């Protein structure tokens, strides 16, 4: 290694730095000479093999050159950065552009409206995880393994044995485990079931479930709550009725139906299938075994629970005949809400 080689290396490096036209090229030159495997760095590392007298002279020269190149790179970087930050001129003669304003999705709108109705009646909103265990999704809700009712609430299982919740009822169980009655909550959120994606079903949809537990809660309290919800959600002229049903976590159980918003129960239509009624949610008195599973004394406390599909309510409220419209992201459809 000679002094002349270092000087020639420095001259060439300076020329390339000054010739860089953008930050990307400049960074490439910096790495070429000053990087971990750069030419100048390699020279500095190789000085250990030189005689002591030569090492002292060459080392001083190489270190000085490194400082000069570093300073030159920083200076060039500042100039190129200013150049790249210059914005193109704006043609002020062009007409202005009105920004496109987004809107809240109709499913979110309806879910918010449902929650506000129940919060106005004294319910508290609670949320829980979307990935659940079988205990919270099934067993605690009186749905033991191999019981036929599990088919109604089948879900997507994960490799570790957990699953995507098929309803928001696990939130109710979690609240009952950590809180003593009185309990008055609603549980909104996404749920998952392996259903076909068609006009009335989706593998991912939204629910709002409710739970009220206290001393002396009766079916009459449930009917009053449902009647008030239907009135606020669908209007004063809506009629409501209860139909016997079955859910493993409530006893007795009932489906709640309202008078058809399309035909007004006059002629019957395809929406209500000629019956004049539309089912909107399931409900019932909390099964004593569910209370026992959550360490609540069924001899002292009673309660009711209900659950509704947000998409179902939105379809009825806005008279939409195909659930898939909510998920196709067609601006022409969504901007109506």
Backbone bond lengths (Angstrom), bond angles and torsions (degrees), N, CA, C in turn:
res aa  C-N    CA-C-N  psi(-1)  N-CA   C-N-CA  omega(-1)  CA-C   N-CA-C  phi
1 X - - - 1.461 - - 1.526 109.05 -
2 X 1.330 117.13 131.53 1.455 122.67 -179.24 1.521 110.34 -123.33
3 X 1.337 113.52 160.97 1.466 120.00 179.28 1.525 110.35 -61.01
4 X 1.325 115.83 -37.36 1.461 120.24 -177.72 1.528 111.17 -61.93
5 X 1.326 117.35 -37.39 1.472 120.40 -179.90 1.527 111.22 -64.53
6 X 1.343 115.78 -41.54 1.472 119.37 179.42 1.520 110.44 -65.84
7 X 1.349 116.73 -40.93 1.464 119.74 179.89 1.517 111.20 -64.16
8 X 1.340 117.40 -41.82 1.462 120.20 178.74 1.526 111.47 -66.28
9 X 1.332 115.53 -37.16 1.468 119.32 176.93 1.520 110.68 -63.22
10 X 1.346 115.52 -41.67 1.458 119.24 179.82 1.515 112.41 -65.39
11 X 1.344 116.66 -40.65 1.465 120.44 179.45 1.524 111.28 -62.94
12 X 1.316 115.74 -44.08 1.465 120.20 -179.29 1.529 110.94 -65.95
13 X 1.334 116.60 -40.29 1.463 120.70 -179.05 1.526 111.09 -64.23
14 X 1.335 116.62 -41.90 1.469 120.70 -179.73 1.524 110.72 -64.38
15 X 1.323 115.76 -40.31 1.472 118.88 178.86 1.530 111.26 -62.36
16 X 1.313 116.48 -42.87 1.468 119.91 -179.01 1.527 111.48 -69.03
17 X 1.325 117.09 -35.93 1.469 119.89 177.71 1.528 110.24 -63.00
18 X 1.332 116.32 -47.05 1.460 120.13 -178.70 1.517 112.41 -69.20
19 X 1.343 116.71 -24.08 1.466 120.29 -179.75 1.528 112.42 -83.68
20 X 1.316 118.57 -9.01 1.475 121.80 -179.26 1.519 109.99 -64.01
21 X 1.336 116.03 131.21 1.458 121.20 -176.40 1.526 113.49 -102.23
22 X 1.320 117.78 -9.94 1.467 120.80 177.75 1.524 109.37 -153.28
23 X 1.312 115.65 169.90 1.460 120.82 -175.52 1.519 112.61 -65.31
24 X 1.318 116.72 -31.55 1.458 120.00 -179.90 1.524 111.05 -66.44
25 X 1.367 116.36 -45.03 1.469 120.15 178.25 1.522 110.82 -65.34
26 X 1.342 116.36 -38.96 1.460 120.43 179.96 1.525 111.11 -62.49
27 X 1.316 116.68 -40.97 1.464 120.33 179.75 1.525 110.50 -65.75
28 X 1.319 116.78 -36.07 1.463 120.08 177.65 1.526 111.28 -64.17
29 X 1.352 117.17 -40.41 1.471 121.06 177.99 1.521 110.04 -66.47
30 X 1.329 116.44 -41.52 1.475 119.37 -179.68 1.526 111.03 -60.20
31 X 1.338 115.76 -44.71 1.456 119.27 179.35 1.525 111.45 -65.82
32 X 1.337 116.32 -33.38 1.465 120.79 -178.50 1.524 111.78 -62.60
33 X 1.335 116.40 -36.18 1.468 119.61 -175.99 1.529 113.55 -109.46
34 X 1.318 117.58 -35.68 1.457 120.68 -172.83 1.525 113.40 -111.78
35 X 1.317 117.48 -4.42 1.457 120.31 -179.94 1.515 112.18 -69.09
36 X 1.351 114.77 177.57 1.467 120.24 -176.66 1.520 111.55 -59.07
37 X 1.337 116.42 -32.11 1.460 121.10 178.09 1.528 111.02 -112.73
38 X 1.336 117.46 20.35 1.458 121.59 -178.01 1.525 112.77 -70.44
39 X 1.347 114.55 166.03 1.467 120.69 -175.98 1.521 111.72 -62.46
40 X 1.326 117.64 -48.59 1.454 120.75 -178.39 1.531 111.03 -67.71
41 X 1.312 116.88 -38.00 1.457 120.07 177.66 1.524 111.11 -62.92
42 X 1.315 116.12 -38.16 1.457 120.89 178.78 1.533 110.90 -65.04
43 X 1.345 115.32 -38.66 1.469 119.41 177.76 1.526 110.78 -63.01
44 X 1.339 116.52 -45.02 1.460 120.32 -179.24 1.522 111.37 -61.69
45 X 1.321 116.41 -40.40 1.461 119.19 179.25 1.527 111.79 -68.01
46 X 1.349 117.05 -30.34 1.459 120.55 -177.44 1.519 114.20 -80.10
47 X 1.339 117.74 -9.64 1.462 120.47 -179.08 1.522 112.93 -65.13
48 X 1.313 116.19 -19.24 1.465 118.97 -178.90 1.526 111.49 -64.11
49 X 1.318 116.40 -21.60 1.466 120.65 -179.13 1.532 112.74 -91.68
50 X 1.343 117.84 -3.03 1.465 122.21 -179.20 1.526 110.54 -87.44
51 X 1.337 116.86 154.23 1.479 120.13 174.01 1.516 110.27 -57.17
52 X 1.320 116.44 154.49 1.460 120.89 -172.77 1.517 112.43 -58.90
53 X 1.360 117.98 -43.96 1.468 120.25 -178.15 1.525 111.02 -63.45
54 X 1.338 117.01 -44.90 1.462 120.77 179.86 1.530 110.19 -68.84
55 X 1.328 115.78 -36.54 1.465 119.27 -179.15 1.521 111.61 -61.53
56 X 1.332 115.35 -38.66 1.461 119.53 -178.79 1.528 110.33 -65.37
57 X 1.327 117.30 -45.39 1.472 121.19 -177.59 1.529 110.83 -70.01
58 X 1.329 115.12 -49.60 1.472 118.78 -178.62 1.530 111.94 -64.36
59 X 1.321 115.83 -37.35 1.462 119.13 179.96 1.513 112.39 -64.06
60 X 1.365 115.85 -42.61 1.460 119.46 178.27 1.523 110.35 -62.22
61 X 1.317 117.51 -41.91 1.466 121.88 -179.42 1.532 111.09 -66.79
62 X 1.325 117.10 -44.10 1.468 120.41 -178.49 1.528 111.32 -67.08
63 X 1.323 117.69 -39.60 1.469 120.39 179.07 1.525 111.33 -66.36
64 X 1.323 115.73 -39.80 1.464 119.25 177.51 1.535 110.44 -62.96
65 X 1.336 115.48 -43.21 1.461 119.27 178.66 1.530 111.02 -63.07
66 X 1.306 117.39 -39.74 1.470 120.38 178.77 1.521 111.09 -60.33
67 X 1.348 116.31 -43.42 1.471 119.53 179.39 1.523 110.48 -64.51
68 X 1.335 116.57 -39.43 1.466 119.58 -179.60 1.529 110.99 -65.95
69 X 1.320 116.54 -43.73 1.463 119.76 -179.68 1.529 111.29 -65.89
70 X 1.325 115.94 -39.01 1.474 119.63 178.93 1.519 110.85 -62.30
71 X 1.346 116.18 -44.83 1.465 120.15 178.98 1.520 111.17 -64.45
72 X 1.333 116.81 -39.88 1.464 120.51 179.98 1.527 111.30 -66.71
73 X 1.323 116.87 -38.86 1.466 120.75 176.75 1.525 110.62 -62.20
74 X 1.341 116.66 -44.92 1.472 120.04 -179.89 1.527 111.14 -62.52
75 X 1.329 115.74 -40.84 1.464 119.50 179.88 1.526 110.86 -65.19
76 X 1.342 115.89 -44.92 1.466 120.13 179.85 1.527 111.51 -65.71
77 X 1.315 115.51 -35.47 1.465 120.08 179.28 1.524 110.60 -62.94
78 X 1.330 116.90 -41.60 1.460 120.56 178.32 1.511 112.29 -61.43
79 X 1.340 116.56 -42.48 1.468 120.57 179.96 1.525 111.72 -66.37
80 X 1.337 116.09 -43.59 1.465 119.33 -179.42 1.526 111.57 -68.10
81 X 1.340 116.81 -35.42 1.466 119.88 179.34 1.518 110.41 -63.96
82 X 1.338 116.96 -42.10 1.471 120.53 178.34 1.528 110.34 -63.37
83 X 1.319 115.40 -38.27 1.464 120.00 -179.12 1.515 111.45 -66.37
84 X 1.353 116.49 -41.34 1.463 119.82 -178.19 1.516 112.41 -74.75
85 X 1.348 117.41 -21.27 1.462 120.42 -179.65 1.520 112.25 -80.67
86 X 1.309 118.02 -12.93 1.461 120.79 179.83 1.524 109.50 -64.96
87 X 1.300 116.71 121.49 1.460 122.21 -178.28 1.525 110.88 -87.21
88 X 1.321 116.46 149.48 1.466 118.54 176.51 1.524 110.74 -64.15
89 X 1.302 115.08 151.02 1.457 119.70 -178.92 1.530 110.70 -63.94
90 X 1.331 116.00 145.86 1.462 122.14 179.66 1.512 108.95 -97.81
91 X 1.297 115.97 130.25 1.465 120.79 178.00 1.526 107.74 -83.42
92 X 1.322 116.41 101.03 1.465 121.35 -175.99 1.518 112.47 -72.84
93 X 1.337 117.66 -6.57 1.463 120.19 178.85 1.527 112.28 -84.97
94 X 1.362 117.21 -12.03 1.456 119.58 179.41 1.528 110.40 -70.28
95 X 1.331 118.20 147.87 1.473 119.68 177.66 1.531 110.76 -66.63
96 X 1.316 116.57 150.82 1.458 120.82 -179.27 1.522 112.29 -68.83
97 X 1.315 115.93 156.90 1.457 121.55 178.88 1.522 109.29 -110.79
98 X 1.305 115.96 121.10 1.451 120.50 178.28 1.533 109.56 -77.39
99 X 1.325 118.44 122.96 1.475 119.71 -177.85 1.520 111.46 -65.35
100 X 1.329 115.27 144.00 1.459 120.64 177.58 1.519 109.00 -80.03
101 X 1.307 116.50 125.09 1.466 122.04 -177.88 1.518 110.06 -96.51
102 X 1.313 116.37 125.48 1.455 120.86 176.82 1.524 111.56 -77.53
103 X 1.326 115.79 168.83 1.461 121.67 179.14 1.520 109.77 -135.31
104 X 1.302 115.89 158.96 1.458 120.41 176.33 1.523 109.00 -70.54
105 X 1.326 116.75 134.67 1.461 121.64 -177.82 1.528 109.85 -60.57
106 X 1.353 117.85 143.49 1.473 119.77 -177.94 1.526 113.56 -57.43
107 X 1.341 118.76 -33.84 1.464 119.86 177.39 1.520 110.01 -64.48
108 X 1.333 116.61 -42.77 1.467 120.16 177.68 1.524 111.10 -65.23
109 X 1.331 116.50 -37.58 1.467 119.84 178.38 1.527 110.76 -61.83
110 X 1.337 115.88 -47.62 1.467 119.49 -177.40 1.529 110.52 -67.56
111 X 1.334 117.75 -40.60 1.461 119.86 178.52 1.525 110.80 -61.07
112 X 1.324 116.43 -41.90 1.465 119.67 178.33 1.527 111.05 -63.26
113 X 1.334 116.10 -41.80 1.468 119.60 -179.97 1.522 111.02 -64.26
114 X 1.352 117.04 -42.11 1.467 120.58 178.19 1.521 110.45 -60.59
115 X 1.331 116.03 -47.72 1.469 120.17 -178.42 1.526 111.13 -62.52
116 X 1.322 117.06 -40.63 1.462 119.78 -179.60 1.522 111.77 -64.31
117 X 1.334 116.67 -35.27 1.464 119.80 178.38 1.520 110.49 -63.39
118 X 1.327 117.09 -48.26 1.463 120.20 -177.93 1.523 112.29 -72.68
119 X 1.328 117.21 -35.23 1.476 119.35 175.50 1.520 109.38 -62.42
120 X 1.347 116.40 -35.94 1.461 119.78 176.80 1.517 113.14 -66.43
121 X 1.340 117.13 -19.06 1.466 121.31 177.24 1.526 111.64 -97.66
122 X 1.336 117.71 11.12 1.459 120.93 173.98 1.510 115.91 100.17
123 X 1.343 118.30 5.69 1.458 120.70 178.57 1.525 110.26 -83.66
124 X 1.319 115.39 151.52 1.462 122.34 178.08 1.518 109.29 -111.01
125 X 1.322 117.18 136.69 1.469 120.91 -179.10 1.520 111.08 -80.10
126 X 1.337 116.24 132.22 1.468 122.99 177.56 1.526 108.91 -130.48
127 X 1.325 116.71 147.72 1.460 121.88 178.13 1.524 109.27 -129.12
128 X 1.330 116.03 163.11 1.452 121.61 -179.99 1.511 110.95 -151.11
129 X 1.337 118.05 176.64 1.468 121.65 -177.78 1.518 112.52 -69.33
130 X 1.328 116.31 149.32 1.463 121.29 177.18 1.528 111.27 -84.33
131 X 1.336 118.15 -20.93 1.464 122.58 173.87 1.516 107.70 -98.65
132 X 1.330 117.18 119.74 1.452 121.85 -172.12 1.530 111.77 -124.93
133 X 1.336 114.32 170.36 1.462 121.37 172.44 1.524 108.80 -97.09
134 X 1.328 116.57 164.86 1.461 120.61 178.05 1.523 110.95 -63.64
135 X 1.318 117.47 -29.58 1.466 119.91 -179.54 1.520 110.52 -61.25
136 X 1.321 117.58 -49.83 1.455 120.45 -176.93 1.525 112.15 -75.64
137 X 1.319 117.49 -34.25 1.462 119.99 -176.56 1.531 112.73 -82.53
138 X 1.351 116.69 -27.52 1.464 119.57 -174.87 1.529 113.28 -130.84
139 X 1.323 117.24 -65.99 1.464 121.80 -167.01 1.524 113.15 -57.89
140 X 1.334 117.32 -47.40 1.460 120.38 -178.30 1.523 112.00 -65.60
141 X 1.339 116.81 -20.52 1.466 122.01 -178.49 1.529 111.92 -96.18
142 X 1.327 116.00 21.81 1.460 121.64 176.99 1.533 111.59 65.45
143 X 1.334 115.47 34.93 1.468 121.10 176.25 1.527 106.96 -121.66
144 X 1.323 119.00 78.06 1.466 121.06 -176.73 1.520 112.31 -69.18
145 X 1.309 115.01 164.27 1.460 120.57 -179.92 1.533 109.68 -60.77
146 X 1.333 116.09 143.76 1.467 124.20 179.72 1.523 113.46 70.53
147 X 1.343 117.47 5.69 1.464 119.24 176.43 1.530 108.62 -79.94
148 X 1.329 118.66 135.95 1.475 121.31 -177.02 1.524 113.83 -55.83
149 X 1.325 117.32 -28.23 1.463 119.48 -176.61 1.529 112.36 -66.87
150 X 1.344 117.29 -16.09 1.462 118.55 177.76 1.524 111.73 -63.50
151 X 1.317 116.14 -24.72 1.464 119.27 179.79 1.521 111.22 -63.02
152 X 1.344 116.85 -29.21 1.464 120.00 -179.62 1.523 111.50 -72.75
153 X 1.332 116.51 -22.59 1.462 120.72 -174.61 1.525 111.04 -124.24
154 X 1.336 117.50 31.91 1.461 120.99 -179.39 1.521 109.81 -60.30
155 X 1.337 115.74 154.93 1.455 119.11 -174.08 1.514 110.95 -144.29
156 X 1.325 115.00 -176.87 1.459 122.66 177.23 1.527 108.62 -94.36
157 X 1.322 116.80 122.83 1.461 121.38 -179.31 1.532 110.28 -95.11
158 X 1.333 115.13 146.48 1.452 122.03 177.45 1.527 110.08 -102.44
159 X 1.324 116.53 169.21 1.453 120.67 -173.92 1.530 113.00 -63.22
160 X 1.333 117.69 -30.66 1.462 120.28 -177.76 1.527 113.27 -85.47
161 X 1.342 117.12 6.99 1.459 120.44 178.86 1.517 114.22 94.16
162 X 1.321 117.41 -12.49 1.463 119.87 175.32 1.525 108.88 -77.74
163 X 1.317 116.47 177.05 1.465 119.76 -176.40 1.521 110.69 -149.36
164 X 1.320 115.00 162.41 1.461 120.21 172.25 1.521 107.44 -80.43
165 X 1.321 116.58 128.42 1.469 119.39 -173.94 1.522 111.19 -58.53
166 X 1.326 116.16 138.60 1.458 120.76 -179.42 1.526 112.22 -96.72
167 X 1.316 117.46 -3.32 1.462 123.78 173.22 1.522 107.19 -161.23
168 X 1.326 117.60 170.02 1.464 119.37 179.53 1.521 112.04 -92.24
169 X 1.340 117.09 11.01 1.469 120.71 177.04 1.526 113.15 -58.63
170 X 1.355 120.25 -31.73 1.470 118.59 176.29 1.524 113.52 -55.49
171 X 1.318 117.03 -29.18 1.463 119.78 176.91 1.526 109.83 -63.41
172 X 1.345 116.33 -40.16 1.460 120.13 178.14 1.523 110.73 -60.69
173 X 1.342 116.50 -43.86 1.465 120.21 -179.54 1.518 110.29 -62.20
174 X 1.316 117.31 -44.91 1.464 120.77 -179.00 1.527 111.45 -61.12
175 X 1.328 116.26 -39.87 1.468 119.36 178.63 1.522 110.45 -67.43
176 X 1.342 117.38 -43.38 1.469 120.22 179.82 1.518 111.88 -63.84
177 X 1.332 118.02 -31.08 1.462 120.87 179.43 1.527 112.15 -70.38
178 X 1.332 116.68 -33.87 1.466 118.51 -174.06 1.530 113.80 -103.04
179 X 1.326 117.18 -9.26 1.472 119.71 -174.39 1.519 110.83 -130.52
180 X 1.288 116.81 137.05 1.456 121.63 176.76 1.528 109.82 -85.51
181 X 1.343 117.63 149.74 1.467 119.48 177.18 1.534 110.13 -60.51
182 X 1.337 118.21 154.08 1.473 126.77 7.44 1.523 112.70 -76.64
183 X 1.331 115.03 143.70 1.463 123.19 178.60 1.525 108.01 -127.43
184 X 1.311 115.75 128.31 1.473 120.21 178.14 1.531 106.81 -142.79
185 X 1.328 116.73 97.07 1.463 120.89 -173.36 1.524 111.55 -133.51
186 X 1.338 114.61 160.03 1.462 121.99 165.55 1.533 106.67 -123.28
187 X 1.340 115.63 149.52 1.460 121.20 -177.32 1.528 109.26 -128.93
188 X 1.327 118.41 92.89 1.469 120.92 177.24 1.527 110.62 -88.29
189 X 1.339 116.77 153.56 1.456 118.92 175.84 1.517 113.48 160.40
190 X 1.338 115.23 176.37 1.466 121.68 178.41 1.525 110.34 -82.83
191 X 1.327 115.44 146.41 1.459 121.78 175.79 1.527 108.80 -136.07
192 X 1.332 115.65 164.97 1.464 120.11 -170.74 1.526 110.48 -137.26
193 X 1.323 116.10 130.98 1.463 121.56 175.60 1.530 108.97 -143.88
194 X 1.325 118.55 143.05 1.468 120.99 -178.23 1.529 112.78 -74.92
195 X 1.327 115.85 61.32 1.471 121.26 179.14 1.531 109.46 -97.95
196 X 1.318 115.38 156.49 1.462 120.17 173.50 1.524 109.53 -69.11
197 X 1.321 115.96 149.29 1.457 120.80 178.32 1.520 108.09 -89.88
198 X 1.326 116.38 101.45 1.460 120.40 -178.39 1.525 109.69 -137.43
199 X 1.312 116.62 -161.22 1.468 120.85 -173.40 1.524 113.04 -65.94
200 X 1.333 117.83 -23.65 1.467 120.22 -176.47 1.531 113.65 -127.56
201 X 1.335 118.26 1.52 1.463 121.11 -178.06 1.530 111.16 -134.55
202 X 1.322 114.86 152.52 1.454 121.18 176.68 1.523 108.71 -150.18
203 X 1.334 118.76 142.44 1.465 119.69 177.73 1.524 113.42 -68.95
204 X 1.325 116.11 -16.92 1.472 121.53 174.45 1.521 107.25 -129.34
205 X 1.321 116.64 125.04 1.459 119.66 177.74 1.532 108.82 -149.03
206 X 1.307 117.07 -175.53 1.462 121.98 -173.33 1.520 110.63 -122.06
207 X 1.308 115.71 142.94 1.458 122.34 179.06 1.524 110.61 -129.26
208 X 1.317 114.95 155.83 1.458 122.13 164.33 1.515 106.02 -130.10
209 X 1.320 116.38 117.88 1.458 121.12 177.33 1.516 109.35 -112.22
210 X 1.329 115.50 152.71 1.453 120.39 -179.92 1.518 111.71 -129.46
211 X 1.325 115.68 154.53 1.464 121.65 -179.14 1.520 109.21 -147.76
212 X 1.344 115.41 132.53 1.470 120.61 175.40 1.519 108.15 -135.92
213 X 1.329 116.48 119.10 1.462 122.24 -179.90 1.520 108.92 -129.87
214 X 1.318 115.03 130.19 1.460 120.97 177.46 1.519 107.74 -167.61
215 X 1.282 117.68 -178.52 1.446 121.46 176.26 1.533 109.34 -77.02
216 X 1.323 116.24 130.99 1.457 120.44 174.16 1.510 116.14 78.32
217 X 1.319 119.45 18.30 1.472 121.62 177.48 1.525 108.46 -75.24
218 X 1.328 116.92 132.33 1.468 121.72 -176.22 1.528 111.11 -124.55
219 X 1.329 114.22 173.17 1.467 120.46 177.48 1.526 110.51 -63.69
220 X 1.314 116.82 -28.09 1.464 120.34 177.86 1.527 110.82 -63.42
221 X 1.340 116.88 -35.57 1.467 120.06 176.79 1.525 110.62 -64.68
222 X 1.332 115.28 -39.81 1.466 119.55 177.46 1.520 110.70 -62.70
223 X 1.337 117.64 -45.83 1.463 120.74 -179.00 1.515 110.94 -62.04
224 X 1.323 116.95 -41.16 1.459 119.85 179.67 1.522 112.40 -64.32
225 X 1.339 116.04 -40.57 1.459 120.30 179.11 1.527 110.94 -65.38
226 X 1.332 116.81 -44.55 1.459 120.69 -179.17 1.530 111.29 -66.06
227 X 1.316 116.33 -38.48 1.466 119.54 179.71 1.528 110.26 -63.95
228 X 1.330 116.52 -42.42 1.458 119.92 -179.92 1.526 110.82 -67.11
229 X 1.332 117.13 -38.61 1.463 119.98 177.81 1.526 110.46 -62.47
230 X 1.321 117.55 -47.34 1.470 120.76 -179.19 1.518 111.35 -61.79
231 X 1.312 116.14 -38.24 1.459 119.63 -179.93 1.526 110.93 -64.31
232 X 1.330 116.48 -45.06 1.459 119.66 -178.27 1.528 112.05 -73.17
233 X 1.316 116.75 -30.95 1.464 119.71 -175.28 1.521 111.69 -82.12
234 X 1.332 117.07 -40.84 1.460 120.59 -171.45 1.532 114.20 -115.29
235 X 1.315 118.29 -6.38 1.456 120.07 176.45 1.516 113.53 110.50
236 X 1.322 115.24 166.84 1.464 122.12 -173.76 1.530 112.79 -65.68
237 X 1.322 118.23 -35.10 1.460 119.85 -172.64 1.517 114.73 -82.35
238 X 1.312 118.59 6.49 1.454 120.60 -175.80 1.526 111.22 -79.27
239 X 1.331 116.35 138.78 1.471 121.26 175.56 1.523 108.75 -100.78
240 X 1.332 116.76 154.19 1.459 120.82 -176.70 1.522 109.31 -138.66
241 X 1.352 116.58 147.08 1.448 120.32 174.14 1.533 110.12 -147.64
242 X 1.337 115.01 157.42 1.458 122.11 177.78 1.528 109.17 -106.10
243 X 1.343 116.09 136.47 1.458 121.96 177.71 1.529 108.90 -119.83
244 X 1.336 118.65 132.70 1.467 120.46 179.42 1.522 111.19 -56.22
245 X 1.322 116.66 140.25 1.451 121.26 -179.18 1.524 109.26 -149.74
246 X 1.335 115.62 -170.88 1.463 119.64 179.07 1.515 110.69 -139.40
247 X 1.326 116.22 126.90 1.460 123.79 169.00 1.517 106.69 -136.51
248 X 1.315 118.67 137.12 1.469 120.31 -175.84 1.522 114.20 -66.56
249 X 1.331 117.64 -19.10 1.467 120.01 -176.45 1.522 113.27 -101.62
250 X 1.345 117.68 2.20 1.466 120.71 175.22 1.526 109.83 -134.00
251 X 1.328 115.28 150.18 1.467 120.97 178.36 1.536 109.06 -160.57
252 X 1.330 119.88 112.77 1.469 126.15 0.13 1.527 111.80 -75.08
253 X 1.336 114.90 164.67 1.465 121.70 -179.45 1.518 110.08 -120.74
254 X 1.319 115.78 153.32 1.465 119.44 -178.25 1.521 110.70 -152.60
255 X 1.326 115.24 145.32 1.459 122.34 169.09 1.523 108.30 -92.18
256 X 1.319 116.26 137.48 1.460 120.77 177.24 1.519 108.60 -100.47
257 X 1.319 116.27 129.58 1.464 121.62 179.49 1.516 109.38 -125.22
258 X 1.332 115.66 150.31 1.461 120.94 176.73 1.523 108.65 -120.90
259 X 1.314 115.66 160.07 1.461 119.93 177.46 1.525 109.85 -63.75
260 X 1.320 116.11 142.49 1.464 121.56 -174.16 1.528 110.71 -60.16
261 X 1.327 116.32 127.87 1.460 120.87 -178.83 1.530 111.63 -79.41
262 X 1.336 117.40 -10.86 1.464 120.90 -178.43 1.532 110.69 -89.72
263 X 1.322 115.95 -58.27 1.468 119.43 -175.58 1.515 112.89 -95.24
264 X 1.334 117.58 -5.74 1.469 121.73 -179.58 1.526 112.14 55.88
265 X 1.339 117.67 30.71 1.469 124.37 177.62 1.529 113.37 65.41
266 X 1.317 117.54 15.39 1.466 119.30 -176.63 1.536 112.41 -86.56
267 X 1.341 117.41 -52.24 1.459 120.35 -176.11 1.524 113.00 -117.69
268 X 1.310 116.64 -15.94 1.451 118.86 -172.20 1.523 109.23 81.98
269 X 1.323 117.97 149.27 1.460 121.29 -178.15 1.515 109.57 -148.73
270 X 1.333 116.29 177.69 1.460 119.84 -179.75 1.515 112.19 -68.03
271 X 1.339 117.14 -26.58 1.466 120.16 -179.88 1.525 111.07 -66.10
272 X 1.321 116.55 -45.96 1.471 120.20 -179.94 1.529 111.94 -96.05
273 X 1.344 116.38 4.71 1.467 122.71 179.55 1.524 112.07 57.35
274 X 1.315 114.33 36.03 1.453 120.49 175.60 1.512 115.51 78.39
275 X 1.332 118.84 2.47 1.474 121.26 -176.71 1.525 112.70 -89.23
276 X 1.329 116.52 -23.60 1.461 119.86 -176.22 1.513 113.25 85.18
277 X 1.360 117.96 1.18 1.469 121.99 -177.64 1.527 110.57 -129.30
278 X 1.334 115.42 148.99 1.466 122.45 177.57 1.523 109.14 -126.42
279 X 1.328 117.60 120.92 1.462 120.64 176.78 1.528 109.07 -74.25
280 X 1.327 116.38 134.85 1.466 119.34 -175.83 1.529 113.32 -122.07
281 X 1.341 118.45 -23.09 1.462 118.33 -178.09 1.519 110.84 -164.85
282 X 1.341 115.31 164.19 1.448 122.19 174.80 1.523 109.84 -109.15
283 X 1.320 116.42 150.52 1.462 119.86 -175.98 1.517 109.90 -156.63
284 X 1.322 115.81 176.84 1.454 120.73 176.53 1.521 111.73 161.06
285 X 1.318 115.38 175.64 1.461 121.32 176.58 1.533 109.16 -83.58
286 X 1.309 116.79 134.97 1.467 121.50 -176.30 1.526 110.00 -58.11
287 X 1.330 116.11 129.08 1.463 121.72 -178.48 1.531 109.87 -63.16
288 X 1.344 118.30 136.18 1.474 120.46 179.32 1.527 113.35 -54.25
289 X 1.336 117.56 -34.16 1.462 119.43 -178.88 1.530 111.51 -66.84
290 X 1.327 116.83 -34.02 1.460 119.81 176.39 1.527 110.01 -63.61
291 X 1.339 116.42 -40.87 1.463 120.08 177.35 1.526 110.63 -63.27
292 X 1.312 116.82 -42.50 1.468 119.89 178.98 1.524 110.88 -63.35
293 X 1.325 117.33 -41.09 1.461 120.67 179.30 1.523 112.12 -60.27
294 X 1.314 116.51 -27.38 1.467 121.74 -178.97 1.520 111.88 -101.22
295 X 1.344 116.79 15.34 1.478 122.96 176.83 1.536 111.99 62.62
296 X 1.350 116.23 37.44 1.464 121.61 175.16 1.518 107.65 -115.00
297 X 1.318 117.80 131.97 1.459 123.47 -175.68 1.532 110.51 -74.48
298 X 1.344 118.74 111.51 1.475 120.77 -179.57 1.527 112.87 -71.11
299 X 1.333 117.51 -15.16 1.458 120.22 176.46 1.520 111.56 -75.08
300 X 1.317 115.22 -24.04 1.470 119.91 -178.84 1.527 112.14 -102.51
301 X 1.323 115.70 -38.84 1.461 119.96 -173.93 1.536 111.36 -113.64
302 X 1.307 115.20 151.05 1.462 122.52 172.45 1.520 107.72 -141.20
303 X 1.317 116.17 168.68 1.456 117.79 -179.43 1.511 111.95 -171.74
304 X 1.311 114.87 171.95 1.461 119.95 176.35 1.520 109.66 -125.47
305 X 1.324 114.62 158.98 1.465 121.58 177.94 1.520 108.55 -138.82
306 X 1.316 116.18 155.02 1.457 121.14 177.01 1.524 108.83 -151.27
307 X 1.310 116.03 158.47 1.460 120.76 178.41 1.511 110.83 -150.36
308 X 1.305 116.01 136.32 1.471 120.68 -179.31 1.519 110.30 -134.93
309 X 1.331 115.56 150.33 1.454 121.59 175.29 1.514 110.15 -89.33
310 X 1.312 116.60 125.75 1.460 120.61 -176.49 1.526 110.65 -64.69
311 X 1.341 116.30 -41.23 1.465 118.99 178.56 1.524 111.38 -60.26
312 X 1.336 117.38 -38.95 1.459 121.88 178.78 1.533 110.44 -61.45
313 X 1.313 115.85 -46.35 1.462 120.14 179.72 1.527 110.33 -63.94
314 X 1.342 117.22 -41.06 1.465 120.51 -179.64 1.521 111.00 -64.90
315 X 1.336 117.00 -39.42 1.463 120.40 179.89 1.525 110.79 -63.56
316 X 1.329 116.21 -40.75 1.459 119.83 179.27 1.525 110.70 -70.53
317 X 1.322 116.20 -44.73 1.464 120.67 -176.36 1.522 111.77 -62.84
318 X 1.332 116.31 -41.61 1.460 120.22 -177.35 1.526 113.41 -102.13
319 X 1.341 116.76 5.94 1.466 122.77 176.50 1.534 111.33 57.05
320 X 1.305 115.62 53.57 1.460 123.22 179.57 1.523 108.38 -105.54
321 X 1.323 117.11 133.82 1.468 120.02 -173.81 1.521 114.22 -102.06
322 X 1.343 118.09 1.47 1.466 120.22 -179.36 1.527 109.42 -141.98
323 X 1.313 116.38 114.20 1.466 122.28 -177.78 1.527 112.15 -60.59
324 X 1.325 117.51 -29.57 1.458 121.35 -175.72 1.524 113.29 -63.15
325 X 1.327 117.08 -21.36 1.459 120.55 178.58 1.524 111.79 -59.68
326 X 1.345 117.05 -30.61 1.460 120.58 -179.17 1.529 112.05 -67.22
327 X 1.333 117.53 -23.15 1.457 121.22 -171.87 1.526 114.23 -112.88
328 X 1.319 118.23 1.84 1.459 120.90 -178.71 1.522 113.08 -85.43
329 X 1.335 117.41 -7.93 1.469 122.50 177.08 1.528 112.79 57.70
330 X 1.315 116.03 35.76 1.460 120.97 175.78 1.535 107.99 -84.09
331 X 1.321 116.12 112.44 1.465 120.72 -176.70 1.523 111.66 -58.27
332 X 1.313 116.63 -34.65 1.465 120.19 -179.44 1.528 110.89 -61.60
333 X 1.311 116.70 -33.01 1.468 120.66 177.77 1.514 111.37 -80.98
334 X 1.333 117.11 -47.85 1.465 121.34 -172.62 1.533 112.95 -68.40
335 X 1.345 117.01 -32.09 1.470 118.53 -175.93 1.530 112.66 -72.39
336 X 1.337 117.69 -4.76 1.466 119.84 177.73 1.528 112.16 -76.34
337 X 1.326 116.86 -15.87 1.458 118.74 -172.33 1.523 111.21 -103.24
